[in-house]
Amino acid sequence: MSDIVELKAIEAQLLESHGPLEAFIAKSNEEVKNIGKVSEETKSAVNNLSAESIKLADRVAAMEQRITSGMDESKAEESIGEQFVKSEGFTALAEGRQSRARINIKTAIINTQPASTSQPLVQGQRLAGIVAPANRVLHMRDLLPVGRTSSNLIGFAKENVFTNNAGPTISGSPEQVENVTKPESAITFTLATEPVRTLAHFIPASTQVLADSPMLESYINGRLMYGLKLKEDTQILLGTGVNGQLQGLYTNRTAYSNSSPVVYTTKLDILRNAIKQVQVSEYMPTGIVLNPADWMAIEVVKDSQNRYLVANPQSAAAPQLWGLPVVVTNSITSGTFLVGAFDMAAQLWDRQDAIVEMSLEDSTNFQKNMVTIRCEERLAVTIYRAAALVGGSLTAS
């Protein structure tokens, strides 16, 4: 029996059940009117007939759904592979009755898309996700104390010269302790200001592409955020303080100088002498910044017996030299270094955390179904003590 014939038979049964059910419902209404209640016999009959009608109605709905689904499937275009495995030629091939199979495709293969977007007949395997380039590990923000500001200008008093004349008092006699002139020291300050800078960038994107691929939107947002933080990392180290740039640590460093009569020629010697230079300025160094190429050159130094002096190839310990952590980053130029008491030298101020925003209201975006995705942050770096930062060339001079 076909599905349509079966559906008509069930519908006929459903219609036939309505008559008896309506009769017993009328009878129950009459009993309530005459004796004030429905008899158990009538109640049982109504319940049974109602249950039967509900079952038949459910069967009709299920059958209609099945027929509709079957029609949709029959309308759906079969793939070439599906047509092939259903063909008589493939059946004969599978059963060993012939050595070749050939079919005629039922539907014409017509390319209705532009040549630039046409899809090949045989689809290649598409891997999930997007293959992204490697991201640089960002370090410079972690070197500094970070504060928050609600202003667009940071002002602070900066010490220029401290003349320390502290010492014993001078009196005419050992017994005289009052009315004695004490040594006078002097401190001079300069009021310094640093404006909050804005780091930002944007890209235009198609609203349709983003709507069709939410993952792509998330990827773009992530890349914009990374690009902003990458620029921040470089600016904290190398910013010039002009043309909207941050004040960079390396830019504001005290130049490395060798006050010793000994000429230091190796990278290790130069770094150790720079640590001494910071210590002579009464600051305690907290870290060293090196380019990966320079750190490798230090790690592979060996003694006369071909043993590594600095590195342990089997150790997973963080890079260190003379007890100071080594920050290895591409943000600093190869052949240069920075040693500093970073907690005393400078501070980073966040005015607005990095955010990603999208807008249709930019130029002709609305007309062209485009959206502008922008990522920006506002921050400042204040340099307090340049003497706490020492940097320069790793080449002996």
Residue pairs with C-beta under 8 A, 6 or more apart in sequence:
1 9
3 63
3 66
3 67
3 70
4 67
6 63
7 60
7 63
7 64
7 67
10 56
10 59
10 60
10 63
11 60
13 56
14 53
14 56
14 57
14 60
17 49
17 52
17 53
17 56
18 53
20 49
21 46
21 49
21 50
21 53
24 42
24 45
24 46
24 49
25 46
27 42
28 38
28 42
28 43
28 46
31 37
31 38
31 39
31 42
32 38
38 46
77 107
78 86
78 106
80 105
80 121
83 103
83 105
83 106
84 90
84 101
84 103
87 101
87 103
89 98
89 100
89 101
89 102
89 103
90 101
90 103
92 98
92 101
93 99
93 100
93 101
109 121
111 118
113 119
129 215
130 215
130 216
130 219
132 219
132 223
135 226
136 230
136 233
136 329
136 330
136 331
137 329
138 229
138 230
138 232
138 233
138 329
139 233
139 289
139 327
139 329
139 331
140 232
140 233
140 234
140 236
140 237
140 249
140 289
140 327
140 329
140 331
141 232
141 233
141 236
141 348
143 249
143 286
143 287
143 289
143 327
143 340
143 342
144 236
144 342
144 343
144 346
144 347
144 348
144 381
145 343
145 347
145 348
146 347
146 348
146 349
146 350
147 347
147 348
147 349
147 350
148 349
148 350
148 351
149 196
149 349
149 350
149 351
149 380
150 351
151 196
151 351
152 195
152 196
152 351
152 378
153 193
153 194
153 195
153 196
154 193
154 194
154 195
154 196
154 349
154 380
154 382
155 191
155 192
155 193
156 191
156 192
156 193
156 194
156 382
156 384
157 189
157 190
157 191
157 192
158 189
158 190
158 191
158 192
158 384
159 187
159 188
159 189
160 188
160 189
160 190
161 186
161 187
161 188
162 185
162 186
162 187
163 185
163 186
163 187
164 185
165 183
165 184
165 185
165 186
166 183
166 185
167 183
169 180
169 181
169 182
169 183
170 180
170 181
171 177
171 180
192 382
194 247
194 380
194 381
194 382
195 380
196 349
196 351
196 378
196 379
196 380
197 235
197 244
197 245
197 246
197 378
197 379
197 380
198 244
198 376
198 377
198 378
199 228
199 231
199 232
199 235
199 376
199 377
199 378
199 379
200 228
200 374
200 375
200 376
200 377
201 224
201 227
201 228
201 231
201 374
201 375
201 376
202 224
202 372
202 373
202 374
202 375
203 220
203 224
203 372
203 373
204 365
204 370
204 371
204 372
204 373
205 217
205 220
205 370
205 371
205 372
205 373
206 369
206 370
206 371
207 360
207 369
207 370
207 371
208 369
209 216
210 216
210 217
210 220
210 371
220 373
221 356
221 373
221 375
224 356
224 373
224 374
224 375
225 354
225 356
225 375
227 375
228 354
228 375
228 376
228 377
229 354
232 246
232 377
232 379
233 329
233 331
234 331
235 245
235 246
235 248
235 381
236 246
236 248
236 249
236 331
236 348
236 381
237 248
237 249
237 250
237 289
237 329
237 331
237 332
237 338
238 248
238 250
238 251
238 331
238 332
239 245
239 246
239 247
239 248
239 251
239 381
240 248
240 251
241 247
241 248
241 251
241 252
246 379
246 380
246 381
247 346
247 380
247 381
247 382
247 383
248 381
249 338
249 340
249 342
249 345
249 346
249 381
249 383
249 389
250 289
250 332
250 336
250 338
250 389
250 391
252 346
252 383
252 386
252 389
253 338
253 340
253 386
253 389
253 390
253 391
253 392
254 277
254 281
254 386
254 387
254 389
254 390
254 391
255 390
255 391
255 392
256 270
256 273
256 274
256 277
256 337
256 390
256 391
256 392
256 393
257 277
258 264
258 273
258 397
259 277
260 273
263 396
264 270
264 272
264 273
264 396
265 396
266 301
266 396
267 294
267 297
267 298
267 394
268 298
268 301
268 310
268 321
270 337
270 394
270 396
271 288
271 321
271 322
271 337
271 339
271 394
272 322
274 337
274 339
274 390
274 391
274 392
275 285
275 288
275 322
275 324
275 339
277 339
277 390
278 284
278 285
278 339
278 340
278 341
278 387
278 388
278 389
278 390
279 285
281 387
281 388
283 341
283 344
283 345
283 385
283 387
283 388
284 341
285 324
285 339
285 340
285 341
286 324
286 325
286 340
286 341
286 342
286 343
287 324
287 325
287 326
287 327
287 339
287 340
287 342
288 321
288 324
288 325
288 326
288 327
288 337
288 338
288 339
289 326
289 327
289 329
289 331
289 332
289 337
289 338
289 339
289 340
289 391
290 298
290 326
290 327
290 328
290 329
290 332
290 337
291 328
291 329
291 330
291 332
291 333
291 334
291 335
291 336
292 328
292 329
292 330
293 334
294 334
294 335
294 337
294 394
295 319
295 326
295 328
298 310
298 321
299 308
299 310
299 311
300 308
300 311
301 308
301 309
301 310
302 308
302 309
303 309
310 321
318 325
318 326
319 325
319 326
319 328
320 326
324 339
332 338
335 393
335 394
335 395
336 391
336 392
336 393
336 394
337 391
337 392
337 394
338 389
338 390
338 391
339 389
339 390
339 391
340 388
340 389
340 390
340 391
341 385
341 388
341 389
342 388
342 389
344 384
344 385
344 388
345 383
345 384
345 385
345 386
345 388
345 389
346 381
346 382
346 383
346 384
346 385
346 389
347 381
347 382
347 384
348 379
348 380
348 381
349 379
349 380
349 381
349 382
350 377
350 378
350 379
351 378
351 379
351 380
352 376
352 377
352 378
352 379
353 377
354 375
354 376
354 377
355 375
355 376
355 377
356 373
356 374
356 375
357 373
357 374
357 375
357 376
358 371
358 372
358 373
358 374
359 365
359 371
359 372
359 374
360 366
360 370
360 371
360 372
362 372
363 372
364 370
365 371
365 372
